[in-house]
């Protein structure tokens, strides 16, 4: 069991990553039966992404968390067609997933100015409605923030992730001398000489049992779902959270981190992954690194060191393993180059797979179109299967 002071959780509580809102589309306007006039449609409620917005700012600005669009104007002699009610826009951060009350995903906002309609306004009174307006749609929605970054740092507390982020990017995360050094996600950008930029997310440190929501488990794990690749960061000297918890070697740390990801979502293990072995400036680090490489190359010979229930079904396969020191800067340039190389390789693989899929769909659609002449009642198109 892990104990942590309440003050840490209060500080972390200032960072909000989910919010429940009420939204209601505007009612339509009254129709004008005698002259056949139609009332205006009620306004709609939209969720709109803004780069500089946070969920905490949204909550502070709208403490009632109620968003109601304007009503449509009534039809009248001077304006038989009533004007539409004013739309309501809810400003949210980029990287928001919007779900309804039942957990069904309505949509995601992944870039600036993305928008999703969440509550539609009612239609105005017209002949079909006996000139009576309809009410707007009512809806309770959940906003769930999941960071979008190229690289997500994975590691137990005090592995040196925050120090590493400050070394490889322009981010300046607050680093404190206690177990949970990162109390909220920090985002940095690696800048390359040719102006290429790669975003890196440092997330609150995992602990054993994170998949069961111990510590900051789910707050961490859900964010890593929205990163393109993982960068494991481990302390070459191992890890021990407190005097009451078990000491873990660097090898055991990697096994336990892998298991936590697997227990939360097996799909996370399929992401491209790199391993940064940190604190190589410590005495005897070189010897321990050679020992770790041997263990990683022959993992089955060393799994007896870990409790059986903590052994993952499949081990992580690291595309690159880089010894570094976030303090002295050793290996940092090589790590930055490996991160870029790995992302480029993965992007090329995705492009090749997309091209092959397009080609296959084109062949299939052409086969369907030309294998037999279409009947005079059926219209076929070779375009409909092309992505």
GIVENWO-V156282 format. One record per run of one state. SS is the DSSP state (helix for helix, strand for strand, loop for the rest). FROM is the first residue (numbers start at 0). TO is the last residue. Records with the same first field share a line. If there is no record, write none. Layout:
SS: FROM-TO  FROM-TO
This chain:
loop: 0-4  13-16  24-30  35-35  38-43  49-53  61-64  68-74  76-77  79-79  81-86  92-94  100-103  109-113  119-125  129-136  145-147  154-154  156-159  168-184  191-195  202-204  206-208  212-215  224-225  235-237  239-246  248-248  264-264  270-270  278-283  297-297  301-301  305-306  310-316  323-330  370-386
helix: 5-12  32-34  54-60  126-128  160-167  209-211  216-223  249-263  265-269  284-296  298-300  302-304  307-309  331-369
strand: 17-23  31-31  36-37  44-48  65-67  75-75  78-78  80-80  87-91  95-99  104-108  114-118  137-144  148-153  155-155  185-190  196-201  205-205  226-234  238-238  247-247  271-277  317-322
